[in-house]
Amino acid sequence: MRRDNEFFGEAELDLIYVAHRLRDALKIENLLSVAGVDYLVETGTYMGGLLFKRELTGAFFYVAPKDREPARDLLVKNRYKPYEVL
């Protein structure tokens, strides 16, 4: 279920997905909600573009550490690529 910052308190959240398009963000929200995963979604910026780099806005999905692996497995099962720390 979609939660706000206060729900998670001071917990360190893990980034699991960055949606570049609204339709992807809505699908991810639905997947996580139906699966009963508590998540936080915030807008943020990232760098995109091949020839001309520019700053774009996307939806960043975070979960508590205990939910990280189940949420990542859910994304992979539904053909989404979870965020990988470089």
C-alpha positions in Angstrom: 0.0 0.0 0.0 1.2 3.5 -0.7 2.4 5.2 2.5 3.8 8.6 3.4 7.1 9.5 5.1 5.6 9.4 8.6 4.6 5.8 8.2 8.2 4.7 7.9 9.5 7.0 10.6 13.3 7.2 10.7 13.8 3.9 8.8 16.3 3.8 6.0 14.3 2.9 2.9 15.7 1.1 -0.2 15.1 2.4 -3.7 13.7 -0.5 -5.8 12.5 1.2 -9.0 12.6 4.5 -11.0 9.6 5.0 -13.3 10.5 7.2 -16.2 6.9 7.3 -17.5 3.6 7.9 -15.8 2.0 4.7 -17.1 4.9 2.7 -15.7 4.6 4.4 -12.3 0.8 3.6 -12.2 1.5 -0.1 -13.1 4.2 -0.4 -10.4 1.8 1.3 -7.8 -0.9 -1.3 -8.7 1.5 -4.2 -8.5 2.8 -3.2 -5.1 -0.6 -2.4 -3.7 -2.2 -5.7 -4.9 0.7 -7.6 -3.4 0.3 -5.8 -0.1 3.7 -4.2 -0.1 4.1 -0.9 1.9 6.0 1.6 -0.3 6.8 5.2 -0.6 6.8 7.0 -4.0 8.4 10.4 -4.5 9.2 12.4 -7.6 12.8 13.2 -8.3 15.1 14.0 -11.1 17.6 11.9 -13.1 19.8 12.4 -16.1 18.6 11.1 -19.4 19.2 11.3 -23.1 21.8 9.8 -25.4 23.2 12.6 -27.4 22.0 15.5 -25.3 21.9 14.9 -21.6 19.1 16.6 -19.7 17.5 16.5 -16.4 14.2 14.5 -16.4 11.6 13.8 -13.7 10.5 10.4 -12.6 8.8 8.5 -9.8 11.1 6.9 -7.3 9.7 3.8 -5.4 11.1 3.0 -2.0 10.4 0.1 0.4 11.5 -0.9 3.9 14.6 -3.3 3.9 12.4 -6.2 5.0 10.3 -5.8 1.9 13.1 -5.2 -0.6 13.6 -8.8 -1.9 9.9 -9.7 -2.2 9.3 -6.3 -4.0 12.2 -6.9 -6.3 11.1 -10.5 -7.1 7.6 -9.1 -7.9 9.1 -6.6 -10.3 11.2 -9.2 -12.1 8.2 -11.6 -12.3 6.3 -8.8 -14.0 9.1 -8.0 -16.4 10.3 -4.8 -14.8 14.0 -4.2 -14.1 14.5 -3.3 -10.4 16.9 -0.4 -9.6 20.5 -1.6 -9.1 23.0 0.3 -7.1 26.1 1.0 -9.2 
